[in-house]
Amino acid sequence: MTEYEKKRKVRNKQQLKAQFLSQRYLIVCFCCFFVLLFFLSSDRISTLSVRSDSLKPSLRVPALSVLSSMDSIQRSFHGRFPPLRVEDRVQFPDHLLLILSTRIGKGEKNLICVYHGVKEETLVLPSISTDVFDQFRSIVRCPNAPSNYSSSVDLQFRGDLVKKKKKMMKQSSRVHNWEKVGYEAVIDGDTVVVFVKGLTRRPHKESDPSYYKCQFKIGDSEEKGDVEVLVTQAVSAAQEVVRCVLPESLKLNPEMMFRVSVIHIDPRGRSTPALPSVARIYGSDSIEKKEKKKSGVKHELCVCTMLWNQAPFLREWIMYHSWLGVERWFIYDNNSDDGIEDEIELLTSEKYNVSRHVWPWIKTQEAGFSHCAVRAKDECNWVGFFDVDEFYYFPTHRSHGLPSKNALKSLVSNYTSWDLVGEIRTECHSYGPSGLTSVPSQGVTIGYTCRQANPERHKSIIRPELLTSSLLNEVHHFQLREGIGHMSLVESVAVVNHYKYQVWETFKAKFYRRVATYVVDWQENQNQGSKDRAPGLGTEAIEPRDWKRRFCEVWDTGLKDLVLTNFADQVTGYLPWQRQQQQE
């Protein structure tokens, strides 16, 4: 072995030894770090903290567990969770909505809401729920702040050390009042449609658009002075919807994000400050819409609905109407907590084209339907707006032995080439509990067979491209452009079975809160004679003794017979939406 080779061998040994010592040093440091964490998470340090702070009127935070500390370290080292930056807070009557500038998973259970008291006390409460909001943001619902605590609530992961609130930027502490805030925005061609509370409240009427403008903010840090503000004129306004011209800069810069709000101008020409807003639009949305429009391929028939806690009934409704020809579903989820996202995911895996759209805004059904009409315009020729307890039925097909499969799609297709027909209206029959006292296991179409004699109201299927620019609607139907009319179907051709008054266990949920903006809640002592209420029921969720026999004037088994003939398994008799019973 040469002298050079001997020296190289010695050098290699020294390098290996140094590398080993370095690794051992890192291991020892890491172990020491965990020992320190264990000490910090023990009851001993909790006792010490109480002694040192015993003279301060603050709430002691519970001791942290070793596992929680490890979770916190793992988040820090591996980036498993994004940082929790609360961008906006919206105060609702029964909860506080926090909007995050990052996306977290639906159902994240390790988040806690941190409340700051007037005397520097700190209180933590578990979050109510979490959800994905849009392509960049998430939402978290927190309990309302207790008295003597601020609504400027913060978030953190369970197990992290709770810190006292530091002096923060003004924008990060803002809390918006739900009665006066811009809450959504969507791009529609060369315009943007803004949804706002606190401006246009006249029901079922359009307003003068010259009294409104839209304000677009690029950037989000006013204190640093890096916010660019653009203002454009409104072209239409009605109820909670204001449509404005889209700024050219947004068309040219798809990577930009804008916060959108509305400015009101009084009759003397004086502008009020723009309303607070959590509504955002992204330039990429405009490009996506253009791509869909270029494809030129549209679904013939789509359906949009807004719901709350209807997961048990969704499957029957979608499977039946898909059989009638509905190709695409827009489900606007209005704060459900019954696992409806799992049901939608399952339906999607079974090739039903269903999408869930998080809509956390209470009493905004008309606005939500306007929002859906804009979104669906580039994908659908026709869009139906009806609820999960409403089912289309074709009596003539049944009586004449005609096939009902794809009947609804075929019906609307007959009018697609009619340029002057923008809406198809179908009357509704309201069904009662039909003698039942528990939810029918085979579904509503089988269980409820007794209805009122006379039809009540109607449901609509519309062509979104033929609506007025204001998107004015009364839930049941939209306002059409001048010169465009509607087609009303006779009862023998088509009817909607509205399973409106179901067993009390289901019906009493209506007392919680109505969805429509201009419909009084059940608990309020107003408009008790309205068709939006059950006749003679009052304002309290107390079951009448004769509830199961109410609203029963005509026994009608037409849809029941149709469903059993076309959907029931020939051997077991089970229906396809009875999935759980088949598995048992």
C-alpha positions as CSV (number, residue, x, y, z in Angstrom):
1,M,0.0,0.0,0.0
2,T,1.4,3.4,-1.0
3,E,1.8,6.3,1.3
4,Y,-0.9,8.2,-0.5
5,E,-3.4,5.3,-0.1
6,K,-2.5,5.0,3.7
7,K,-3.2,8.8,4.2
8,R,-6.5,8.5,2.2
9,K,-7.6,5.5,4.4
10,V,-6.9,7.5,7.6
11,R,-8.8,10.5,6.2
12,N,-11.8,8.4,5.4
13,K,-11.9,6.9,8.9
14,Q,-11.8,10.4,10.3
15,Q,-14.6,11.5,8.1
16,L,-16.8,8.5,9.1
17,K,-16.0,9.1,12.8
18,A,-16.9,12.8,12.4
19,Q,-20.1,11.9,10.6
20,F,-21.1,9.4,13.3
21,L,-20.4,11.9,16.0
22,S,-22.5,14.5,14.2
23,Q,-25.4,12.1,13.8
24,R,-25.1,11.0,17.5
25,Y,-25.1,14.6,18.5
26,L,-28.3,15.3,16.6
27,I,-30.0,12.3,18.1
28,V,-29.0,13.3,21.6
29,C,-30.3,16.9,21.0
30,F,-33.6,15.6,19.6
31,C,-34.0,13.3,22.6
32,C,-33.3,16.2,25.0
33,F,-35.9,18.2,23.1
34,F,-38.5,15.5,23.7
35,V,-37.6,15.3,27.4
36,L,-38.1,19.1,27.7
37,L,-41.5,18.8,26.0
38,F,-42.4,16.0,28.4
39,F,-41.5,18.3,31.3
40,L,-43.5,21.1,29.8
41,S,-46.5,18.9,29.3
42,S,-46.5,17.5,32.8
43,D,-48.6,18.5,35.7
44,R,-45.6,20.0,37.5
45,I,-45.2,22.8,35.0
46,S,-48.9,23.4,35.2
47,T,-48.7,23.8,38.9
48,L,-45.8,26.2,38.6
49,S,-47.6,28.3,36.1
50,V,-50.6,28.6,38.4
51,R,-48.4,29.7,41.3
52,S,-46.6,32.3,39.2
53,D,-49.8,33.7,37.8
54,S,-52.0,33.3,40.8
55,L,-52.4,37.0,41.2
56,K,-53.6,37.5,37.6
57,P,-57.3,37.1,36.7
58,S,-56.7,34.8,33.7
59,L,-58.1,31.4,32.8
60,R,-55.6,28.5,33.1
61,V,-55.2,26.5,29.9
62,P,-55.2,22.7,30.4
63,A,-51.9,20.8,30.4
64,L,-50.8,19.5,27.0
65,S,-50.3,15.8,26.4
66,V,-47.1,14.4,24.9
67,L,-49.0,13.1,21.9
68,S,-50.5,16.6,21.2
69,S,-47.0,18.1,21.5
70,M,-45.7,15.6,19.0
71,D,-48.5,16.5,16.6
72,S,-47.5,20.1,16.9
73,I,-43.9,19.3,16.2
74,Q,-44.9,17.1,13.2
75,R,-46.9,20.0,11.8
76,S,-43.9,22.3,12.2
77,F,-41.3,20.0,10.8
78,H,-43.3,18.3,8.0
79,G,-45.7,21.0,7.0
80,R,-48.6,18.6,7.3
81,F,-51.0,21.4,8.0
82,P,-51.0,24.9,6.6
83,P,-50.7,27.9,8.9
84,L,-54.1,29.1,10.3
85,R,-54.6,32.6,9.2
86,V,-58.1,33.9,9.8
87,E,-58.9,36.3,7.0
88,D,-62.5,37.3,7.9
89,R,-65.1,36.7,10.6
90,V,-68.9,36.9,10.0
91,Q,-71.2,37.2,12.9
92,F,-74.4,35.1,12.5
93,P,-77.3,34.9,15.1
94,D,-76.3,31.5,16.3
95,H,-72.6,31.1,15.4
96,L,-69.4,32.8,14.2
97,L,-68.1,32.0,10.8
98,L,-64.3,32.2,10.3
99,I,-62.9,32.4,6.8
100,L,-59.3,31.1,6.4
101,S,-56.9,32.1,3.7
102,T,-55.8,28.4,3.4
103,R,-57.5,25.2,2.7
104,I,-58.0,22.6,5.4
105,G,-59.9,19.4,5.1
106,K,-63.7,18.9,5.6
107,G,-64.4,17.7,9.1
108,E,-61.0,18.6,10.7
109,K,-61.6,17.8,14.4
110,N,-58.4,19.2,15.9
111,L,-59.3,22.9,15.7
112,I,-60.2,25.0,18.7
113,C,-61.6,28.5,18.8
114,V,-59.6,30.9,21.0
115,Y,-61.5,33.8,22.6
116,H,-59.9,36.8,24.2
117,G,-61.4,38.5,27.2
118,V,-61.5,42.2,28.1
119,K,-59.0,41.6,31.0
120,E,-56.6,39.4,28.9
121,E,-58.4,36.2,29.8
122,T,-58.2,33.4,27.3
123,L,-60.9,30.9,26.7
124,V,-60.8,27.9,24.3
125,L,-63.9,26.1,22.9
126,P,-64.0,23.3,20.3
127,S,-65.0,24.4,16.8
128,I,-68.5,23.4,15.5
129,S,-67.4,22.3,12.0
130,T,-64.9,22.9,9.2
131,D,-65.3,22.9,5.5
132,V,-63.6,23.8,2.2
133,F,-65.0,27.1,0.9
134,D,-63.5,27.7,-2.5
135,Q,-60.3,26.9,-4.4
136,F,-58.1,28.8,-1.9
137,R,-60.1,29.2,1.3
138,S,-61.7,27.2,4.1
139,I,-64.3,28.0,6.7
140,V,-64.6,27.2,10.3
141,R,-67.7,27.6,12.4
142,C,-67.2,28.6,16.1
143,P,-69.7,29.1,18.9
144,N,-70.6,32.7,19.5
145,A,-68.3,34.5,21.9
146,P,-69.5,34.4,25.6
147,S,-70.1,37.7,27.3
148,N,-67.0,39.7,28.1
149,Y,-65.1,38.0,25.3
150,S,-64.4,39.5,21.9
151,S,-65.9,38.1,18.6
152,S,-62.4,38.6,17.1
153,V,-61.8,34.8,17.6
154,D,-58.6,33.1,16.6
155,L,-58.0,29.5,15.6
156,Q,-55.3,27.0,16.4
157,F,-54.8,23.2,16.5
158,R,-55.7,21.3,19.6
159,G,-52.5,20.7,21.7
160,D,-50.7,23.9,20.7
161,L,-49.9,26.4,23.4
162,V,-52.6,29.0,23.7
163,K,-51.0,32.5,23.4
164,K,-52.4,35.8,24.5
165,K,-53.6,37.9,21.6
166,K,-50.9,40.2,20.2
167,K,-51.4,43.5,18.5
168,M,-52.4,42.4,15.0
169,M,-53.1,44.1,11.8
170,K,-56.6,45.7,11.7
171,Q,-57.8,43.5,8.9
172,S,-57.0,40.2,10.7
173,S,-59.3,41.1,13.6
174,R,-62.3,42.3,11.7
175,V,-65.7,40.9,12.4
176,H,-68.5,41.6,9.9
177,N,-72.2,41.8,10.7
178,W,-74.2,39.3,8.6
179,E,-76.9,41.9,8.1
180,K,-74.5,44.2,6.2
181,V,-71.8,42.5,4.2
182,G,-70.9,41.4,0.6
183,Y,-70.8,37.6,0.8
184,E,-70.4,36.1,-2.7
185,A,-69.3,37.0,-6.2
186,V,-69.2,35.2,-9.5
187,I,-68.0,36.1,-13.0
188,D,-70.5,36.1,-15.8
189,G,-69.0,37.0,-19.2
190,D,-67.8,40.6,-19.0
191,T,-69.6,41.3,-15.8
192,V,-69.4,40.2,-12.2
193,V,-72.4,39.4,-10.1
194,V,-72.1,40.4,-6.4
195,F,-74.3,39.1,-3.6
196,V,-74.7,41.5,-0.7
197,K,-76.7,41.9,2.5
198,G,-77.8,45.4,3.6
199,L,-78.4,47.2,0.3
200,T,-81.2,46.1,-2.0
201,R,-83.9,44.5,0.1
202,R,-87.1,45.2,-1.9
203,P,-88.6,41.7,-2.6
204,H,-89.4,40.8,-6.2
205,K,-88.5,44.2,-7.6
206,E,-85.6,45.5,-9.6
207,S,-83.7,48.7,-8.5
208,D,-82.2,51.5,-10.5
209,P,-78.6,50.3,-11.2
210,S,-77.3,53.9,-11.4
211,Y,-77.4,54.0,-7.6
212,Y,-74.8,51.3,-7.3
213,K,-71.2,50.7,-8.1
214,C,-68.8,47.8,-7.5
215,Q,-65.4,48.2,-5.8
216,F,-62.6,45.8,-6.5
217,K,-59.6,45.6,-4.3
218,I,-56.4,43.9,-5.4
219,G,-54.2,42.9,-2.4
220,D,-55.2,42.7,1.2
221,S,-53.0,44.8,3.3
222,E,-54.3,48.4,3.5
223,E,-51.9,49.3,6.3
224,K,-48.9,48.5,4.1
225,G,-50.4,50.6,1.3
226,D,-50.3,47.9,-1.3
227,V,-54.0,47.8,-2.2
228,E,-55.2,48.9,-5.6
229,V,-58.8,49.9,-5.8
230,L,-60.9,49.9,-9.0
231,V,-64.5,51.0,-9.3
232,T,-67.0,50.1,-12.1
233,Q,-70.7,50.9,-12.7
234,A,-73.6,48.6,-12.0
235,V,-75.7,47.4,-14.9
236,S,-78.5,45.8,-12.9
237,A,-79.7,45.4,-9.3
238,A,-82.4,43.4,-7.6
239,Q,-83.0,42.1,-4.1
240,E,-79.5,41.0,-2.9
241,V,-77.8,40.9,-6.3
242,V,-75.8,43.7,-8.0
243,R,-74.2,43.1,-11.5
244,C,-71.3,45.4,-12.5
245,V,-68.8,45.7,-15.4
246,L,-65.8,43.5,-14.9
247,P,-62.5,45.5,-14.7
248,E,-60.2,45.0,-17.7
249,S,-57.2,44.2,-15.5
250,L,-59.0,41.1,-14.2
251,K,-59.6,39.9,-17.7
252,L,-55.9,40.3,-18.6
253,N,-54.5,38.9,-15.3
254,P,-56.0,35.5,-14.5
255,E,-53.6,35.0,-11.5
256,M,-55.1,38.0,-9.7
257,M,-57.6,37.8,-6.8
258,F,-60.1,40.6,-6.1
259,R,-62.1,41.4,-3.1
260,V,-65.5,42.7,-4.3
261,S,-67.9,45.0,-2.6
262,V,-70.8,47.4,-3.4
263,I,-71.1,51.1,-3.1
264,H,-74.4,52.8,-2.8
265,I,-75.1,56.2,-4.3
266,D,-77.9,58.3,-2.9
267,P,-80.3,60.3,-5.1
268,R,-78.1,63.4,-4.6
269,G,-75.2,61.6,-6.1
270,R,-73.3,61.1,-2.8
271,S,-71.4,57.8,-2.4
272,T,-71.4,55.9,0.8
273,P,-68.4,53.8,1.8
274,A,-68.3,50.4,0.3
275,L,-69.9,47.7,2.4
276,P,-67.6,45.3,4.2
277,S,-67.1,42.2,2.0
278,V,-65.8,38.7,2.2
279,A,-66.6,38.1,-1.5
280,R,-63.7,37.2,-3.8
281,I,-63.3,36.5,-7.5
282,Y,-60.3,34.9,-9.2
283,G,-59.1,35.6,-12.7
284,S,-58.8,31.9,-13.3
285,D,-62.5,31.5,-13.0
286,S,-63.0,33.7,-16.1
287,I,-60.7,31.5,-18.1
288,E,-62.4,28.3,-16.9
289,K,-65.8,29.7,-18.0
290,K,-64.4,30.6,-21.4
291,E,-63.0,27.1,-21.9
292,K,-66.4,25.5,-21.0
293,K,-68.1,27.9,-23.4
294,K,-65.7,27.0,-26.2
295,S,-66.3,23.3,-25.8
296,G,-69.9,23.9,-27.0
297,V,-71.1,20.6,-25.4
298,K,-73.9,21.2,-22.9
299,H,-76.0,19.0,-20.8
300,E,-79.6,19.1,-21.9
301,L,-81.0,19.1,-18.3
302,C,-79.5,20.0,-15.0
303,V,-81.0,20.5,-11.5
304,C,-80.1,22.9,-8.8
305,T,-81.2,22.8,-5.2
306,M,-80.4,24.2,-1.8
307,L,-80.7,22.0,1.2
308,W,-80.0,21.5,4.9
309,N,-79.6,18.0,6.5
310,Q,-81.3,16.1,3.7
311,A,-78.7,13.3,3.3
312,P,-81.2,10.4,4.1
313,F,-83.5,11.6,1.2
314,L,-80.9,12.6,-1.4
315,R,-80.2,9.2,-2.9
316,E,-83.9,8.4,-3.9
317,W,-84.3,11.9,-5.3
318,I,-81.2,11.8,-7.5
319,M,-81.6,8.2,-8.7
320,Y,-85.2,8.7,-9.7
321,H,-84.7,12.0,-11.5
322,S,-81.6,10.7,-13.2
323,W,-83.8,8.0,-14.6
324,L,-86.1,10.7,-15.9
325,G,-83.1,12.3,-17.7
326,V,-81.4,14.7,-15.4
327,E,-77.7,14.7,-16.3
328,R,-76.0,17.2,-13.8
329,W,-76.7,18.2,-10.2
330,F,-75.7,21.3,-8.3
331,I,-76.2,20.8,-4.6
332,Y,-75.9,24.0,-2.6
333,D,-75.2,22.8,1.0
334,N,-76.6,25.3,3.5
335,N,-74.7,24.3,6.7
336,S,-75.6,20.6,6.8
337,D,-74.1,18.5,9.6
338,D,-75.5,15.1,8.7
339,G,-72.7,13.7,6.5
340,I,-74.2,14.7,3.2
341,E,-70.8,15.1,1.6
342,D,-70.2,11.4,2.1
343,E,-73.5,10.6,0.3
344,I,-72.6,12.9,-2.6
345,E,-69.2,11.3,-2.8
346,L,-70.7,7.9,-3.0
347,L,-73.2,9.0,-5.7
348,T,-70.3,10.5,-7.7
349,S,-68.4,7.2,-7.5
350,E,-71.5,5.5,-9.0
351,K,-71.2,7.9,-12.0
352,Y,-73.9,10.4,-11.0
353,N,-72.7,13.8,-12.0
354,V,-73.2,15.5,-8.6
355,S,-71.2,18.4,-7.2
356,R,-71.6,19.9,-3.7
357,H,-71.2,23.7,-3.3
358,V,-70.6,25.0,0.2
359,W,-73.1,27.8,0.8
360,P,-72.8,29.0,4.4
361,W,-75.2,32.0,4.1
362,I,-78.5,31.7,5.9
363,K,-81.8,32.8,4.4
364,T,-80.4,33.4,0.9
365,Q,-82.2,30.9,-1.2
366,E,-83.1,33.3,-4.0
367,A,-79.5,34.6,-4.1
368,G,-78.2,31.0,-4.1
369,F,-80.4,30.1,-7.1
370,S,-79.2,33.2,-8.9
371,H,-75.7,32.1,-8.2
372,C,-76.4,28.6,-9.6
373,A,-78.1,30.0,-12.7
374,V,-74.9,31.8,-13.6
375,R,-72.7,28.8,-12.8
376,A,-74.9,26.4,-14.8
377,K,-75.3,28.7,-17.9
378,D,-72.2,27.4,-19.6
379,E,-72.9,23.8,-18.8
380,C,-76.6,23.3,-19.2
381,N,-79.4,24.1,-21.7
382,W,-82.1,23.8,-19.0
383,V,-81.9,24.0,-15.2
384,G,-84.6,22.8,-12.9
385,F,-85.0,24.4,-9.5
386,F,-86.9,22.2,-7.1
387,D,-86.4,20.6,-3.6
388,V,-85.4,17.2,-2.4
389,D,-89.0,16.4,-1.4
390,E,-90.3,17.2,-4.9
391,F,-90.6,14.5,-7.6
392,Y,-91.7,15.0,-11.2
393,Y,-94.4,12.5,-12.4
394,F,-96.0,12.0,-15.9
395,P,-99.6,10.7,-15.4
396,T,-100.2,10.4,-19.2
397,H,-97.2,8.2,-19.7
398,R,-98.5,5.9,-16.9
399,S,-102.1,5.8,-18.1
400,H,-101.2,5.2,-21.8
401,G,-98.4,2.7,-21.1
402,L,-95.7,5.0,-22.4
403,P,-92.2,4.6,-21.1
404,S,-91.3,7.3,-18.5
405,K,-87.5,6.8,-18.6
406,N,-85.9,10.0,-19.8
407,A,-89.4,11.6,-20.0
408,L,-88.3,14.9,-18.3
409,K,-85.3,15.3,-20.6
410,S,-87.4,14.6,-23.7
411,L,-89.9,17.2,-22.5
412,V,-87.5,20.0,-22.2
413,S,-85.7,19.0,-25.4
414,N,-88.9,19.7,-27.3
415,Y,-88.6,23.4,-26.4
416,T,-84.8,23.8,-26.8
417,S,-85.2,25.2,-30.3
418,W,-88.0,27.5,-29.3
419,D,-86.3,30.8,-28.8
420,L,-89.2,32.5,-27.2
421,V,-89.7,29.9,-24.4
422,G,-87.5,30.4,-21.4
423,E,-89.3,28.5,-18.7
424,I,-91.5,25.4,-18.2
425,R,-93.8,25.4,-15.2
426,T,-95.3,22.4,-13.6
427,E,-98.0,22.4,-10.9
428,C,-97.5,20.8,-7.5
429,H,-99.6,18.4,-5.5
430,S,-98.9,18.5,-1.7
431,Y,-98.8,15.2,0.1
432,G,-99.5,14.6,3.8
433,P,-98.3,12.0,6.3
434,S,-100.6,9.4,4.8
435,G,-101.3,7.8,8.1
436,L,-97.6,7.1,8.9
437,T,-95.9,7.9,12.2
438,S,-92.3,6.9,11.2
439,V,-90.1,7.6,8.1
440,P,-91.0,5.1,5.3
441,S,-88.2,2.7,4.8
442,Q,-88.8,2.4,1.0
443,G,-88.6,6.1,0.4
444,V,-91.1,9.0,0.1
445,T,-92.4,8.0,-3.3
446,I,-93.6,4.7,-1.8
447,G,-94.6,5.8,1.7
448,Y,-96.7,8.9,1.1
449,T,-99.8,8.3,-1.1
450,C,-102.5,10.7,0.2
451,R,-102.6,14.3,-1.0
452,Q,-104.6,17.4,-1.1
453,A,-107.1,17.7,-3.9
454,N,-106.1,21.0,-5.5
455,P,-102.6,21.8,-6.8
456,E,-100.6,24.4,-5.0
457,R,-97.9,26.6,-6.6
458,H,-95.5,25.4,-9.3
459,K,-91.9,24.5,-9.9
460,S,-89.8,25.7,-12.9
461,I,-87.2,24.5,-15.3
462,I,-85.5,27.5,-16.9
463,R,-83.1,28.4,-19.7
464,P,-80.4,30.4,-17.9
465,E,-79.3,32.3,-21.0
466,L,-82.8,33.8,-21.3
467,L,-83.1,35.3,-17.8
468,T,-82.9,39.0,-17.1
469,S,-79.5,40.4,-16.2
470,S,-80.7,41.1,-12.7
471,L,-81.4,37.4,-12.1
472,L,-84.5,38.3,-10.2
473,N,-86.4,35.3,-8.9
474,E,-89.1,34.3,-6.4
475,V,-87.6,30.8,-5.8
476,H,-90.3,29.1,-7.8
477,H,-89.6,31.0,-11.0
478,F,-87.2,33.6,-12.5
479,Q,-88.0,36.8,-14.4
480,L,-87.4,36.3,-18.1
481,R,-86.1,38.8,-20.6
482,E,-88.5,41.0,-22.4
483,G,-90.3,39.1,-25.2
484,I,-89.5,35.7,-23.6
485,G,-92.4,33.6,-22.2
486,H,-93.1,30.5,-20.2
487,M,-94.9,27.2,-21.0
488,S,-97.4,25.9,-18.3
489,L,-97.9,22.1,-18.4
490,V,-101.4,20.7,-17.9
491,E,-101.8,18.4,-14.9
492,S,-102.5,15.3,-17.0
493,V,-99.1,15.7,-18.8
494,A,-96.8,16.4,-15.8
495,V,-97.1,17.1,-12.2
496,V,-94.7,17.5,-9.2
497,N,-95.5,15.3,-6.2
498,H,-94.5,17.6,-3.3
499,Y,-94.0,15.5,-0.2
500,K,-94.4,18.6,1.9
501,Y,-96.1,17.4,5.1
502,Q,-94.2,14.2,6.0
503,V,-94.2,12.4,9.4
504,W,-93.7,14.7,12.3
505,E,-90.2,13.5,12.9
506,T,-89.1,14.9,9.5
507,F,-91.5,17.8,9.3
508,K,-90.5,19.5,12.6
509,A,-87.1,20.3,11.2
510,K,-88.8,23.1,9.2
511,F,-89.2,25.1,12.5
512,Y,-85.4,25.5,12.7
513,R,-85.1,28.2,10.0
514,R,-86.5,28.8,6.6
515,V,-84.1,29.1,3.6
516,A,-85.8,31.8,1.5
517,T,-84.9,35.4,2.2
518,Y,-88.3,36.9,2.1
519,V,-90.2,34.1,3.9
520,V,-90.9,34.5,7.6
521,D,-89.5,31.8,9.9
522,W,-91.9,29.4,11.5
523,Q,-91.3,30.7,15.1
524,E,-92.1,34.3,14.1
525,N,-95.7,35.4,14.7
526,Q,-96.1,36.9,11.2
527,N,-98.0,35.9,8.0
528,Q,-99.5,32.8,9.7
529,G,-102.0,32.5,6.9
530,S,-99.2,32.2,4.3
531,K,-99.0,29.2,2.0
532,D,-95.4,28.9,3.3
533,R,-96.8,27.6,6.6
534,A,-98.8,24.5,7.4
535,P,-102.4,25.6,7.9
536,G,-103.4,26.0,11.6
537,L,-100.0,24.7,12.9
538,G,-98.9,27.9,14.7
539,T,-95.3,28.9,15.6
540,E,-94.2,26.0,17.9
541,A,-92.9,22.6,17.0
542,I,-95.6,20.7,18.9
543,E,-97.1,17.7,17.1
544,P,-100.9,17.9,16.7
545,R,-102.7,14.8,17.8
546,D,-104.2,14.2,14.3
547,W,-101.0,15.0,12.4
548,K,-100.8,11.6,10.6
549,R,-104.3,12.1,9.1
550,R,-103.9,15.7,8.0
551,F,-103.8,17.0,4.3
552,C,-105.3,13.7,3.1
553,E,-108.1,14.3,0.6
554,V,-107.2,12.0,-2.4
555,W,-105.4,8.7,-2.3
556,D,-102.9,8.8,-5.3
557,T,-100.6,5.8,-5.8
558,G,-99.6,6.6,-9.4
559,L,-96.0,7.4,-8.7
560,K,-95.7,4.6,-6.2
561,D,-96.8,2.1,-8.7
562,L,-94.4,3.5,-11.3
563,V,-91.5,3.3,-9.0
564,L,-92.2,-0.2,-7.8
565,T,-92.6,-1.4,-11.4
566,N,-89.3,0.2,-12.7
567,F,-87.0,0.2,-9.7
568,A,-87.9,-2.7,-7.3
569,D,-85.7,-5.8,-7.3
570,Q,-87.7,-8.6,-8.8
571,V,-86.5,-11.1,-6.2
572,T,-86.1,-9.1,-2.9
573,G,-88.4,-6.2,-3.7
574,Y,-85.7,-3.8,-2.4
575,L,-85.3,-0.4,-4.1
576,P,-81.8,0.8,-5.1
577,W,-81.8,3.6,-2.5
578,Q,-82.4,1.1,0.3
579,R,-78.6,0.4,0.3
580,Q,-78.2,-0.1,4.1
581,Q,-81.0,-2.6,4.3
582,Q,-79.6,-4.6,1.5
583,Q,-76.2,-4.8,3.2
584,E,-77.8,-6.0,6.5
